[in-house]
Amino acid sequence: MGKLEGSASAEIEAPIETVYAVAADVERSPRWQPEIKVVECLERDEDGATALFHMETDGGVRQIDSEMRFSFEPPNRIVWTQEDGALKAVDGSWELEDLGDGRTRATYWMEVDLGRKLGMILRGPLVGALRGHLVDSMPGKLKGFIEDESS
């Protein structure tokens, strides 16, 4: 009860390095993810392979505060997991695939355990709407931002 999981993909008219650079720029993600209101880097390792961010997100029902640990594997993968926050658990990733000819497939995956209280509130059609907001729309948002920036 209270789990939400899904993945979605989009083909983006941009090289994989460009797509990775935008997706991995967590501190500037509110430019294309308006539901993210605050991002602050709390720590970063020396080689830039991992970083911990405090994030405040408009969850529709309420503001969601979290501390998320990101791992970066350029240019193909970004993975994150919640270390502390309002939700019971959050895990996600971007998987990027070079399609050639300056095109990239971006696949977004997320699994959220809403916890008992929020899981009791969000049921049925609300879970589908939240999945659409949190998962299904993400590749399109990334695609729109990158393709608009390059035109």
N, C-alpha and C positions, 0 to 999 in steps of 0.2 A: 504494500500500500504506500502511496506517496512517491513512487518512482516515475521519472520521466526520462526517456531515452530516445535518441534518434540520430539520423545522419542525413545530410543533404549535400549535393554537389552542384557546381556550375563550371562551365568552360569560360575562361577569361581571356580576352584578346590582349595578352601581355606576357612577356617572358617570365619564367618561373622565378628568377631573381627579383624582379619587380614585385610580383605577388607576395613572395616571401618577405621582402622588406616591409611592405605595408602590414601584413598580418603579424609580423614579429615586433612591430613598433607598438608595444602594449601601452606605453604612456600617451601615445597620440591616437589610440583607438577610438576615443569619443568623436573624432572627426567623421567616422563612418558608422559608428555604433552609438546613436544618440541616447540609448537607454543607459549607457555608462556615464555617470555623472562626475566621478572622481577616480583618478588613478594616481597612485603615489608609489614610487619604488622605495622599498624598505631596505633591501639588500641585493647585491649582485655579486656573483663570483668573479674572480679575476679574468677568466677567459670568456666571460659572457655566455656560458652554456646554460646557466640557471639564474633566475631572479625571483624575488618575492615581492609581490605588489599588494598594497591595500587598495581595494576597489569598492566603490559605492555604485550600485546599479538600481535603476527604477524597475522593480519587478511587477509593476502594474497594480498588484494588490498592496504592496508595501515596499519600502526601500530595503535593499539587501546589501549588507556590509559583509565583506569577506577578505581574507588574506589568501592569495592564490600563488602557488609555486609554479613557475613556468620553466620548462626545459626546451632549449632551442637546438635543432639539428638541421642547420642550413644545407641545402635550400629546400628540403623536402618535408620537414616535420616540425610542428610545435605542439607540445603537450602541456597540460596544466591540471593541477589538482588543488582543491581547497584544503588549506592547513587549519584554518579557523574561520568561523563565520556563522551567519544566521541560518543557513541550510545545513542539513545533516551531512551531506557529502556532495561534491561537485567534481567531475572529471571531464576533460574534453581534449580535443585535438584538431589540428589542421593537418591534412595530408595533401601534399602538392605533387602533381605529376606533370612533367614536361611533355606536351603533346606535339612539339615541333612547330615550326613556322610561327614562333612567337606567341604560342597559345599555351595555357596552363589549365589543368583541371584542379579545382580546389574542392576538397571534401571536408566538411565540418562534421564532427561527431561530439555529442555531449550526453552525459548521463548525470542526472540530478536526483538525489534522494531528498525530497522536500521535508522529511521528518513527519512525525505523527500529527502535530497540530496543523501545519499547513497542508499536509496530505488529506486531512479530514475536510478542510475547506475547499480545496481544489479537486473536484471530481468530475467525471464524465466529460461534457463538452468543454469545460474550463481547462482540463488537462490538454486537450487537443489544441485549444487556442494558445495556451502557454507554450506548447511544443512548437507551434508555428512561429511564435514570437522569439523563442530562444534558439531554435535549431533551424527550422526550414528556411527562414528568411536570411540567415547569415551569409551563405555563399552569394546570394543576390546582392546583398549590401556591399560585400567586398568587391564583387564584379562591377557594380555601378560606380563605386568610388574610384576604382582604378581606371576604368574605361573613360569616365568623365574627366579625370585628371589628365589623361593622355590625349584627349581630343582638343 
